[in-house]
Structures are given as structure tokens and as C-alpha cells.
């Protein structure tokens, strides 16, 4: 498989010897919020990837988690394609150590981080996605250990822009159909005039799923020889922004997200597993901003309510688990910019933040947490071409303990080369599942998971250094090395019930998997990225991006838990985009090397290496109309990323996209 990847890469460079002849790759015009204070990519001192609206439209993807597969430093562990469920790690972090944001408010679910990629807006509504590698807890709070993913809608990005004149409307609509009765639709509509903007969006994708052999049939515990891994995902949202005056602006967005899917082997390796899951969420977020030039104040508020119904196998009498969670988030920040453009301290931001999480659960009980923090961020330019961002936070965890979280990022520009480095401390707080799972199940059977309400936060320090090189204004090359040392890592440990004092529903002298702060680990690695755009003729242009990531995790005990180090050791990616007149082609390929796993009872296997290619081909019929065809998993690779649920094989789909203005 590795040979295939190398041959594809070599073929591109041999076929196009003058590949990088005329185009310029520039990222410094893009503003990002790696530390809440807006800055260019080069000023941030971080390794940041930015995915724009135009790139999302042309990529061979159907969901946000799929587009991150092609990025160095991102480790994906999906249970199904099409945005059904995926665990995302950054730089070898666990999926619980990545913070997801939508329009400056957190998406992370307090029940379990498995739901963090349940993105509740359509692809057509997204204006920009920023992936920030490295800790961001000093600016954004708990969970941003490996990094953060910030999804920004178009209306949020333009909420302070005022356009005069007649009303302007625009609409994007994408509809497709494919194998296994796949149907999808994704769209957004927006109207703007003067100070007012109104938008609405929707996304739906459903399929009967692939026909897969049922391990329970061979074991004699089911009369169905095959099963289908079906899914049905739908969300709708609406937004409004209004410029109250020249200095004040208001923004609000809310919506619904409904998911119904086969969750067989998502969480267990049992031949009795016939899991089905339904997740329903309601959410609203808002911001009020006052910008008077040197002074800028922003208040963010959000509420999210999630109902989760999980049926492991009610046919054999297993009770259905039901969970309802609520998350209320508040953030108030004030930023002051220096009057002198040449001042050492150019901008300072201070703020306070509050999270209130609540759960009502049939097997975890009813609980409520209140967490908060106060932060201070300063952007400095102590010397010519040198940029620094210093951040600090006092964070209160779920038990009222205070954590001090400092961070420093620097960048230095030397012509075409930007040197950057950062160091920071981050924490992650155990979710409701880790602290309370199975706590209400009477006479719990041995071998099950049991939570620990006394878990302390995971703590880590991360250091990285890298460089970005703009080669003759034609190619961009990035290289980064990183090291993270972590303590108090949360893991499930086989423990005798006589030693578990926090649970009274266990059988005497039996063994259970008990969550504990037991592990220390060190993670190190490198990220390499080369990207460039090219022009073969006046009508033919394109771009190419290659990436490589190496990650190694070790532990003081010598043996690293698969839960803590569930990431590839080597990852190579290749992205190729070509446009010729009305025709456009985009492919994303990846090759991953990781520790293989097997579960013979259900015939499951995570291979020790696999190669996957996704392809998108489209033809522009008119200025506003495009027809396209996508082939996901072009090579029909058989693989799993979480032991149990198989990833989709080759899947062909086609559709039409309309951009109406």
C-alpha cells in the first residue's frame, strides 16, 4: 500500500515537471483566532490549517470530519462515514482532548466526546474551518489539549459588515444520490440588506447502509444472517445578525439535529451487540459585540440540549439507556488595542467564562457541574518581525479546584521563512460517562465499566517548534516538531470490586473496568506539509498538497493503553486538485500505519496499515450550476479504525450543486 502512495506522488511530479511555475500560495491574508485575538496565520506562532468555503465545495467529502482526514497531525478514528460518528485526535491526543467550537462557543458534549463531531450546521452554511494544533486551554478552557477545531458560519464571520443598497440574496443547494439507497441534500439561503442579515440552512443524509454478515448468526444467537449499518442524519438551523449601530452588532443562530443509526459494535465487541442509537439535539447561540476601534467587547451565550437513546439489544431484555444533557455556556471578553501602531503591546484581552453541565440518565444518574475561568491574553511585538502571544487562565474544575494554565506562542519572520514556537499547559476534565457510567445498574455484572466520580483532571505540558517557508512565492513548506508530557490520564483499569469504594452496586470480589487517573505518557512527533498551486496553461490550473505525520507515545509503565495511544504512528496524505475550463477534479489520499487489532468473536480487524482514496469530479454547466460525481474509498479498501464497526467500502454517488445570487 505504501508503494501505491509513493507511486501516485512521484507520478504527479514526473507528469508535471514545471508544476510550480506561475501561481503564488499565500495564507497571511487569512485571519484566524488561535488565541481568541485575531491574527494572521504567520503571527499566531501555531501550526494552523484553514479550510475555506470554496475548498469545502470541491473536496471529495460529505461531512466536516471527513475533510480533516487529509491534514497532517490529525488522527481519525471513525465508526462510520458520512458524519455519523468519528473520534478526532490532534497530535496523538485522545478524542476527548480536542475542543470543537461553533461560532466561538464549544460543541463538546458533557456525556461523551464521541458526540463532538455531531456538527449541527450544513456544509453550505460554513464559511471557514480553523484547525489549531497544540494546546489552547489558556484561551478557551478545558479539553483543548491536542488542539481545537473552530467552525465559523458565513454570517458569524460577516456579522459586523454593513452593506448598503438593495437587498441581496444568495442560496446554495446540493443534492445527491448514490449506492445503498443513499440520499443527501445540503443547502443554505441568506438575505442581507443594510444592517440586517437572515439565513436558514439544512442538511440531510440517509442510507440503508451496506449489507454485512452478522456474527451473531454464526454463533446461533440471532436468526438474521446479515444486517445493514443504516443511518439517517438531519439538521436545520436559522440565523440572524443585525447592526444595532455603528459600534454595536447582534448575532443569533439556533437549530435542531436528529440522528438515527446502527451503532452495532460502536462501543462493544460482543456478539450480542445489535445496537441502535438515536440522538436529538436542540441548540441556540448568540453574541453581542461592541467595537469602537481601540476597544472591543464581545458577549457569547449558548445552550444545547441533547437526548440520547441507546438500545444495545432490547430483544434479549437488555434495558434501553436514555440520557439527557444540557450545557449552558457564557463568555465575556474585552479587548484593548494600542493607540500607537508601533507599541510593544499591540492588543490585550481579558475575559471570564462559565460552563454549566447537567445530565439526567437511566444508568449514570442525575448530576450537575459548574466550571469557569478567567483569562488574560496579550499580543506583543517586542522587536521588528517578532510576534508573541502570551496567555494565562485560572480555571475551576468540576470539584472547585483551581488550575493555572499559561501559554506562550512566538513567531519570527525572516523574509520567506517564518519561525514559530509555542509552549503551554492544558487540562481535560472527565466527562459524565467516565465519572458515572453504570452507577445506577443494580448488581452490575462483572467485566462491565464502572465510573469514578473522584477523577482529577488530566494535565499536560506541550512544546513545539517549526518553520514555514514560502519558496520563491511558489510553494509553501511547513515542518513542526512537538512533545507533550501528560499526567493523571484517565483510563479504564481492571480492578477488584473490593477496592472500589465509590460504587455500591458491584458484586463482591469480582473484577470491573474502573476509570482511574493512573497513567503518565509522553507523546512526540513531527508534521511535514508541502503545498503549492500551478498553472499548466491559461485554462488549466490546480494545486497539490502532501503531508506526513509521525507520532510516538510512550508511558512510564512501559505499556501504553490502546485508549490513550489509539493513533497511527505514520500517516501520509496527498491532495490533488486540477481545473481545466469547466472541469474540476479533486482527490484526497491517505496511507496510515498503526497497531493492528483483532476481535475473533465478531470477526473484527483493525489492519496495521491501509490506503484510502476519495475522488470528486465535477463539471460546471453554467455560472451557477455544477454536476459532480464522488467515489469514496476508490480502492475499496477493507478496514476499521475502531475495532468492531467496518468503515464503508467503495461508495459511488453523484449530484448537482447550485449557487444562486
Beta strands, then each sheet from edge to edge (+ up, - down):
strand 1: 31-32
strand 2: 39-40
strand 3: 48-52
strand 4: 74-80
strand 5: 85-90
strand 6: 98-102
strand 7: 105-106
strand 8: 126-133
strand 9: 147-153
strand 10: 163-178
strand 11: 182-194
strand 12: 196-207
strand 13: 211-213
strand 14: 226-228
strand 15: 231-243
strand 16: 248-262
strand 17: 276-291
strand 18: 295-311
strand 19: 321-337
strand 20: 345-361
strand 21: 365-383
strand 22: 386-396
strand 23: 402-414
strand 24: 417-428
strand 25: 449-450
strand 26: 458-471
strand 27: 475-496
strand 28: 511-537
strand 29: 540-555
strand 30: 570-580
strand 31: 583-593
strand 32: 597-599
strand 33: 604-606
strand 34: 609-622
strand 35: 625-632
strand 36: 651-660
sheet 1: 1+ 2-
sheet 2: 3+ 8- 9+ 6+ 7-
sheet 3: 4+ 5-
sheet 4: 25+ 28+ 27- 26+ 24- 23+ 22- 21+ 20- 19+ 18- 17+ 16- 15+ 12- 11+ 10- 36+ 35- 34+ 31- 30+ 29-
sheet 5: 13+ 14-
sheet 6: 32+ 33-
end
